[in-house]
Amino acid sequence: MFTGVVRAPLTGVVLVVEMTGAGVLLLPLLIACFAATVTANRLGSEPLYDTLRRRMLERT
């Protein structure tokens, strides 16, 4: 979910591996992050931080 919302797949994988210590999950995590990124791109949603930056700039 983190990868799909923020569009930072490597950060998501690193966070999960660091928190769980399960290096065995590296390949499934990479596959899941790739799927989340592709799905978010196909749906046409904007990355979360880009949306927040745009909203902040519109306020000023």
N, C-alpha and C positions, 0 to 999 in steps of 0.2 A: 504494500500500500504506500509506503514511504516513497518508493521509487516512482510509482505512478503519479503521485501528487507533486513531488518536488523535482522529479526528473534528474535524480542523482543516483544512478544505479550502483556505481562503485562505492559511494559513501554508504549506501544502504547495506551492501554486502559486508563491508568492513565493520560497520556497527554491529551487525548481527553476529558475525564471527567473533568479534572482541567480547561481546556480552555473553555469548554462550560457550565460547571456547571450543566449538565443534567445527573443526576444519573439514570434517567429513561432509558437512552440508554445503560446501563451497559450490560444487557443480549444480545441485538443485536450486540454490539461491541465485546463481547466475542465470539459470533458465527462467526462474520466476521473475527476476528483475527485467530480463529482456522482454518477457511476455507483458509485463505491466507497462513498460515503456512503449512498446508497439501498440498496445490497446489504447493508452492515453493519447498517443499521436493520431491514431485512426479516428478516435472520437473527436479530435480537434480541440481538446481542452488546452488551456494555457497553463504553463507551470505556475505553481502557487506564488513563488516569490516574484515572478514577473507581474502577476496580477496585483499583488500588494504594492509593488513599486509604482505601477501605473496609477493605482488609486491614490497613493500618497502624492504623486506629482499633480494629479487633477485637483487636489485640495488646495494646493498652493497657487 
